[in-house]
């Protein structure tokens, strides 16, 4: 197996649903070696329902963008830039461990009467390396996605679950299928990543999380 080296840059952090510029903090840099695995290994852990969801990502993109445009959100969509470009994924998708500003853009209403485009306020999330695998945890908010990234070549597959309310620990993926989440993680610009979740279980057509590093971490 080949190895991918990841340079942890000083002071990069993850946050919630908002686009913030990258920043540096006064922390020593370090090098972490993350072992790359088979691009199909994730399928041995994912449910068939989530394997099917991932396979429908291209279809979800087409349906979601068409639905939002038809509903009149063209200007709002243009402001999102590469976040809403289906083939915007770049090489070297490895995230930098730390805190990020994250924001969620939801395409397709979760319930009847919901708008076809919603851009939520930013929140904080955190990326770390656990057992040679990247993990993501949403640090703030009442609904907090948490899970692992599985190497799939030029992108990662995210398998995780939703933490609710005052719960302190996330459920393991597969422990409660109703809370399972599955999506594709890509790098879409310098210090800018995207997690696309097709046909999410909480409704809608496509959930897009945009993540950019931040220097200031939540207390």
VMD Tcl script that draws the C-alpha trace (Angstrom):
set ca {
  {0.00 0.00 0.00}
  {1.20 3.46 -0.75}
  {1.29 6.10 1.95}
  {0.04 9.68 1.82}
  {1.80 12.27 3.93}
  {-0.27 15.07 5.40}
  {1.33 18.24 6.68}
  {-0.50 19.73 9.64}
  {-0.20 23.46 9.08}
  {-0.03 25.81 12.06}
  {-3.34 26.90 13.53}
  {-5.83 25.53 11.01}
  {-9.27 24.77 12.44}
  {-12.76 23.60 11.31}
  {-16.06 25.40 11.85}
  {-19.71 25.32 10.79}
  {-21.99 26.39 8.01}
  {-20.25 29.56 6.79}
  {-17.44 30.54 4.48}
  {-14.52 31.90 6.46}
  {-10.97 32.51 5.26}
  {-8.17 30.21 6.40}
  {-5.95 31.39 9.23}
  {-2.79 30.39 11.03}
  {-2.25 30.03 14.74}
  {0.93 29.88 16.80}
  {1.20 26.13 16.97}
  {4.14 23.96 15.92}
  {3.65 22.11 12.68}
  {3.88 18.32 12.56}
  {3.79 15.64 9.92}
  {1.27 12.82 10.08}
  {1.47 9.74 7.89}
  {-1.97 8.38 6.98}
  {-2.07 4.96 5.37}
  {-4.14 4.83 2.21}
  {-6.43 1.84 1.86}
  {-8.42 0.26 -0.95}
  {-10.77 2.72 -2.64}
  {-13.59 0.21 -2.14}
  {-12.89 -0.70 1.48}
  {-15.72 1.54 2.71}
  {-18.27 -0.68 1.01}
  {-17.48 -3.42 3.51}
  {-18.72 -1.15 6.30}
  {-21.56 0.78 4.62}
  {-25.16 -0.40 4.50}
  {-26.57 -1.30 1.10}
  {-28.90 1.70 1.40}
  {-25.93 4.04 1.76}
  {-23.95 2.35 -1.00}
  {-26.98 3.01 -3.22}
  {-27.14 6.64 -2.05}
  {-23.51 7.24 -2.95}
  {-24.08 5.66 -6.37}
  {-26.88 8.18 -6.97}
  {-24.76 11.25 -6.20}
  {-24.64 12.45 -9.82}
  {-28.39 12.08 -10.10}
  {-28.86 13.97 -6.82}
  {-26.71 16.85 -8.12}
  {-28.78 17.18 -11.29}
  {-32.11 16.96 -9.46}
  {-31.07 19.33 -6.66}
  {-29.68 22.06 -8.91}
  {-32.65 21.87 -11.29}
  {-35.12 22.04 -8.40}
  {-33.45 25.07 -6.80}
  {-33.16 26.92 -10.11}
  {-36.79 26.24 -10.96}
  {-37.77 27.65 -7.55}
  {-36.03 30.95 -8.37}
  {-32.83 30.71 -6.31}
  {-30.47 31.35 -9.24}
  {-28.78 34.43 -7.71}
  {-28.29 32.76 -4.32}
  {-26.83 29.71 -6.04}
  {-24.38 31.79 -8.07}
  {-23.04 33.33 -4.85}
  {-21.98 29.87 -3.68}
  {-19.41 29.52 -6.46}
  {-17.58 26.19 -6.60}
  {-19.60 24.76 -3.73}
  {-22.46 24.14 -6.18}
  {-20.31 22.93 -9.08}
  {-20.71 19.12 -9.25}
  {-17.27 18.40 -10.74}
  {-15.35 20.95 -8.62}
  {-13.38 18.27 -6.74}
  {-9.59 18.71 -6.80}
  {-6.63 16.43 -6.14}
  {-5.25 15.94 -2.63}
  {-8.55 15.85 -0.69}
  {-6.86 15.26 2.71}
  {-8.11 17.78 5.28}
  {-5.84 19.42 7.84}
  {-6.64 18.25 11.41}
  {-8.05 21.06 13.54}
  {-11.12 23.27 13.92}
  {-13.19 24.47 10.98}
  {-15.99 26.83 10.17}
  {-18.69 24.73 8.55}
  {-21.92 25.72 6.95}
  {-24.73 23.71 5.48}
  {-26.46 24.49 2.19}
  {-29.53 22.33 1.70}
  {-31.02 21.79 -1.74}
  {-34.53 20.43 -1.98}
  {-37.07 20.97 0.80}
  {-37.02 18.49 3.67}
  {-40.80 18.80 4.03}
  {-43.70 20.08 1.97}
  {-43.59 23.86 1.84}
  {-39.87 24.12 2.66}
  {-37.78 26.26 0.29}
  {-35.68 24.44 -2.28}
  {-32.55 26.31 -1.16}
  {-31.48 27.04 2.44}
  {-28.09 28.34 3.57}
  {-27.75 27.87 7.34}
  {-25.68 29.86 9.80}
  {-22.13 28.61 10.42}
  {-21.18 26.18 13.17}
  {-17.93 24.63 14.38}
  {-16.63 21.16 13.62}
  {-13.35 19.41 14.21}
  {-11.19 17.06 12.16}
  {-8.70 14.72 13.79}
  {-6.87 11.49 13.04}
  {-7.98 8.41 14.94}
  {-6.53 4.97 14.20}
  {-4.96 6.27 10.98}
  {-8.29 7.58 9.71}
  {-9.70 11.10 9.51}
  {-12.72 11.71 11.72}
  {-15.13 14.66 11.74}
  {-17.22 15.87 14.67}
  {-19.59 18.84 14.67}
  {-18.86 20.71 17.90}
  {-21.80 23.12 18.14}
  {-25.51 23.02 17.38}
  {-28.41 20.76 18.29}
  {-27.76 18.29 15.45}
  {-24.11 17.34 15.09}
  {-22.83 15.04 12.31}
  {-19.92 12.82 13.36}
  {-18.12 10.13 11.41}
  {-15.06 8.87 9.57}
  {-13.54 9.45 6.14}
  {-12.67 6.41 4.03}
  {-10.04 6.83 1.33}
  {-11.54 6.42 -2.15}
  {-8.71 7.75 -4.32}
  {-9.32 11.36 -5.40}
  {-11.99 11.81 -2.71}
  {-13.13 10.31 0.59}
  {-16.35 8.57 1.57}
  {-17.94 9.85 4.78}
  {-19.81 7.34 6.97}
  {-21.23 8.71 10.19}
  {-24.24 9.43 12.34}
  {-26.17 12.36 13.78}
  {-25.65 13.40 17.43}
  {-28.75 15.01 18.95}
  {-29.39 17.44 21.80}
  {-27.30 16.89 24.92}
  {-25.81 13.58 23.82}
  {-22.10 13.61 24.60}
  {-21.02 10.68 22.44}
  {-21.96 9.92 18.82}
  {-23.51 6.61 17.88}
  {-21.35 4.33 15.82}
  {-22.28 4.19 12.16}
  {-24.91 1.47 11.71}
  {-26.03 1.48 15.35}
  {-29.19 3.42 14.44}
  {-29.83 3.33 10.67}
  {-32.25 6.27 10.97}
  {-29.33 8.47 12.02}
  {-26.74 7.12 9.58}
  {-25.15 9.59 7.17}
  {-23.17 8.86 4.00}
  {-21.55 11.23 1.55}
  {-18.54 12.24 -0.54}
  {-15.73 14.48 0.79}
  {-13.73 16.58 -1.68}
  {-11.35 19.51 -1.74}
  {-12.79 22.34 -3.86}
  {-10.20 25.07 -3.34}
  {-7.23 26.21 -1.23}
  {-8.18 25.36 2.38}
  {-11.77 24.70 1.29}
  {-13.54 21.33 1.43}
  {-17.02 20.02 0.68}
  {-19.06 17.13 2.03}
  {-21.95 16.19 -0.27}
  {-24.68 13.97 1.19}
  {-27.17 12.74 -1.43}
  {-30.78 12.09 -0.44}
  {-30.22 12.64 3.30}
  {-32.44 10.75 5.70}
  {-33.80 13.98 7.21}
  {-35.25 14.95 3.83}
  {-34.26 17.03 0.84}
  {-32.25 16.10 -2.21}
  {-28.66 17.13 -1.45}
  {-26.95 18.45 1.68}
  {-23.67 20.31 1.10}
  {-21.35 21.08 4.01}
  {-18.63 23.62 3.26}
  {-15.62 23.54 5.58}
  {-12.85 26.13 5.91}
  {-10.14 26.17 8.61}
  {-10.30 28.73 11.43}
  {-7.75 29.78 14.05}
  {-10.13 30.38 16.96}
  {-11.68 27.24 18.41}
  {-14.90 27.22 20.45}
  {-14.54 27.01 24.23}
}
mol new
graphics top color blue
foreach p $ca { graphics top sphere $p radius 0.5 }
foreach p [lrange $ca 0 end-1] q [lrange $ca 1 end] { graphics top cylinder $p $q radius 0.2 }
display resetview
